[in-house]
Amino acid sequence: MSRIVYVWEYGGGLGHIGPFHAVASKLKERGHDVTLVVRDISKVDRLYAGLGCDVLQAPTRTRRSNDLHPHPCCLAQVLRNVGFGDRDYLTNAYACWESILRLTSPDVVVADHAPGALLALRQSGIPVVLFGLGFAHPPQIHPLPPLVPCNNDEDAAASEVLLTGEVNQVLHGHGKRGLNHFGSLYDFSDHFLLSLAELDPYPQRTSGEYVGAWPLQVPNGGMVPWPPGVGPRIFAYLKKSKGLGHLFQHLLARGNPTVIVCDGMDIEPLQRLAGPHLRFVDRPLPIDAALSDCDAAILNGGHAVTCATLLAGKPILQIPHNLEQFVTAQKCEQVGASLASHREDGPDIVSKLELILSDPNYGNAAQAFASRYAQFQPQHSPQRIAERIHNLC
């Protein structure tokens, strides 16, 4: 029996800890101990109930970072905005991760958007498996290309140089070799990308295995509570934004059977808006069932649910909130199966939804995408990943 330690340092929602549940279950079946070191413990309790995993809090920045880059265009700028480029924070986080690794004594570490943990793991001899989205795990190229065109004074290459310099000072202070370039922090042979090639923000990538996305197994999730109604079924998974008022009023008037999962929203005032055809829920639902039953989806550009929706052959209206989601929405538009709208532009959100529902080209593109992957079975990926981790122990 070995100890597997899963580390998650940055990012929100269930897109990180959620997919690992299936892998953790397979590892537990093999008799391994699994410890979760996570950014948000609240995402663990219900989902991992009964699995018997130890849970620890990952290092977090206690004071708010100043946005050095109001409109980040690359991973380096995103990380600097959340404080990863702050030398004092990096020094403290490095020490915390070293303590966590010493206390947990892992045989294998599974790293999901955890650059601080990867710093502490350098030259440790502990096997590392990268697990997660391409956005958080860039390829081994220098300089890393911008994810969107840069429109600020400091371009992507300059931001990467600055971040690498800060990181290397911390590494040198602990007697470790510095990075040749920032992408070399992610230089591990075992790299599982929870994505498909068409959605990878780094098409230049030459290594890593695309394993797709698999349905989140929701304990006691029950059935999808589809209300009655006329016309296409609409499934939405959304965070709060200013433009949603227009959308909800439009859906209420439209009369389609619609289920909206409220991610982090106060559901009580929304319930007053609910009608016979429009339902709001504040708990995770079995995504595979929702996508199988719906005719169109409204999402925030979450990568895993976008991937699963395309594999189900359903068109999408994307309302992204951040750079990662914007890039996913952009990639989805390139497939032809989606449109994207600004989260605060209610009229545009409604207009784009009408296009998705009325123009068959979006649904046809989604179905064509699903047909290309008809033989792809991402539900088998957790077993393969667990086997690889087991073989590293």
Summary of the structure (lengths in Angstrom):
residues: 393
radius of gyration: 21.0
end to end distance: 8.7
largest distance: 65.9
contacts: 1328
relative contact order: 0.12
helix: 41%
strand: 14%
